[in-house]
Amino acid sequence: MKIHVEVDPDLTEPEVTVHVPAKTPEVDELVAAIQAADMTQQRLTFSWHGENYQVSLADVLFFEARDHQVTVHTATAMYTTSQRLYELAERLPAQFIQVSRSAILNRTQVFSLTRSVTGNLVKFQNSHKQLYVSRRYYQALKRALEEKG
C-alpha cells in the first residue's frame, strides 16, 4: 500500500481519497478505521437543563426519539437536541446504525446483542443503559457488529 500526504492550506477540514483496484472487505475495514479516527475528533452540541454542551460522537451510545424530542445518551449523561432523528442519521458517520424507527446506536459502543422471544436487547460498554432493537433491523445490526470484529 502506498500512502501520500499532501498539505493544502486551502482546505477547511481533512479530505481523504482512497484509490483501490477493487472494493474488498479490507478496503471497507480501512474506511471504517479512518471514519472511527475522525469520529473521536467530531463533536456536536447538545442541551442539558438549558445549557449547551460539546459532546464527542465517540462518547455517544445511542440517540432515541420519543415524544417529538431526540435524547442523546452517553454512558454517564443524557442530552437533548432539537434535530430530528432522520436529520442526525444523515450527518452521522458509518459507525452509527439505525436499530428501530426511533433509535440509532453507535456500534463501537456495543457490548452485547441478545436475541430472545421477548425482544432483541443491546447492552453497552461501561454503562447500565440498554436499548431494544426491532426485528426489522436485527440482522443488519448483527452483520455490522460481526464486521466490526
C-alpha positions in Angstrom: 0.0 0.0 0.0 1.3 3.4 -0.9 0.4 6.4 1.3 0.7 10.0 0.1 0.1 13.1 2.2 -0.4 16.4 0.6 -0.7 19.6 2.6 -3.3 22.0 1.1 -3.8 25.3 3.1 -7.0 26.0 1.2 -8.8 23.1 2.8 -11.0 23.8 5.9 -11.0 20.1 7.0 -9.1 17.0 6.2 -10.0 15.2 3.0 -9.2 11.5 2.3 -9.4 9.8 -1.0 -8.7 6.1 -1.3 -7.8 4.7 -4.7 -8.2 0.9 -4.9 -8.3 -1.7 -7.7 -11.5 -3.3 -6.2 -13.8 -2.9 -3.2 -12.9 -5.6 -0.7 -13.5 -6.3 3.0 -10.1 -4.9 3.7 -11.0 -1.6 2.0 -14.2 -1.4 4.0 -12.1 -2.0 7.2 -9.7 0.8 6.2 -12.5 3.2 5.5 -14.2 2.3 8.9 -10.9 2.9 10.7 -10.4 6.3 9.1 -14.0 7.2 10.0 -13.5 6.0 13.6 -10.4 8.1 13.9 -12.3 11.1 12.6 -15.2 10.4 14.9 -13.0 10.9 18.0 -12.5 14.5 16.9 -16.0 15.2 15.8 -18.2 16.9 18.3 -21.8 18.1 18.3 -23.7 20.5 20.5 -26.5 19.1 22.7 -28.5 20.6 25.6 -29.0 19.6 29.2 -31.1 21.6 31.7 -30.9 24.7 29.5 -27.1 24.6 29.0 -25.3 23.6 25.8 -22.5 21.0 25.8 -20.0 19.9 23.2 -20.1 16.1 23.1 -17.7 13.8 21.3 -19.6 11.4 18.9 -17.2 8.7 20.2 -18.9 9.0 23.6 -22.5 8.7 22.3 -24.1 5.3 23.0 -27.3 6.0 21.2 -29.9 8.5 20.0 -33.5 7.9 20.9 -36.6 9.7 19.7 -39.6 9.9 22.0 -42.5 12.4 22.3 -41.2 14.7 19.5 -37.8 15.0 21.2 -34.4 13.3 20.5 -32.4 12.2 23.5 -28.7 11.7 23.3 -27.3 9.0 25.6 -23.7 8.7 26.8 -22.5 6.3 29.5 -22.9 9.0 32.2 -25.4 11.5 30.9 -28.4 12.3 28.8 -28.8 15.4 26.5 -31.4 16.6 24.1 -31.2 18.0 20.7 -33.7 19.9 18.5 -32.6 17.9 15.5 -34.9 15.2 14.2 -33.6 11.6 14.2 -33.5 11.5 10.4 -31.5 14.7 10.3 -29.0 13.2 12.6 -28.9 9.9 10.6 -27.8 11.9 7.5 -24.9 13.6 9.4 -23.6 10.7 11.5 -20.6 8.5 10.4 -21.0 4.9 9.4 -20.5 3.6 13.0 -24.0 4.8 13.8 -26.7 2.4 12.7 -30.5 2.7 12.9 -31.9 -0.1 15.0 -35.6 0.9 15.2 -37.9 3.6 13.9 -36.9 5.7 17.0 -33.3 4.8 17.7 -29.8 5.0 16.2 -26.8 3.4 18.1 -23.1 3.7 18.0 -21.9 0.2 17.1 -18.4 0.8 18.5 -20.0 1.1 22.0 -22.0 -2.1 21.9 -21.0 -4.7 24.5 -23.6 -7.4 23.6 -26.6 -8.2 21.4 -29.1 -10.7 22.8 -31.9 -12.2 20.8 -34.9 -13.6 22.7 -38.6 -14.2 22.4 -39.4 -11.0 24.2 -37.1 -8.8 22.1 -33.6 -8.1 20.9 -31.6 -6.3 23.5 -28.3 -4.3 23.2 -26.1 -3.6 26.2 -23.4 -1.0 26.1 -19.8 -0.9 27.3 -19.2 0.7 30.7 -22.9 1.6 31.1 -26.1 0.2 32.6 -28.1 1.5 29.7 -29.8 -0.9 27.3 -31.7 -0.5 24.0 -34.2 -2.7 22.2 -33.6 -3.5 18.5 -36.6 -4.1 16.3 -36.9 -7.3 14.4 -36.7 -5.4 11.1 -33.2 -4.0 12.0 -31.7 -7.0 13.9 -30.0 -8.8 11.0 -28.4 -5.6 9.7 -27.1 -4.8 13.2 -25.8 -8.3 13.7 -23.9 -8.1 10.4 -22.4 -4.7 11.2 -21.2 -6.0 14.6 -19.7 -9.1 13.0 -17.8 -6.8 10.5 -16.5 -4.7 13.4 -15.0 -7.9 14.9 
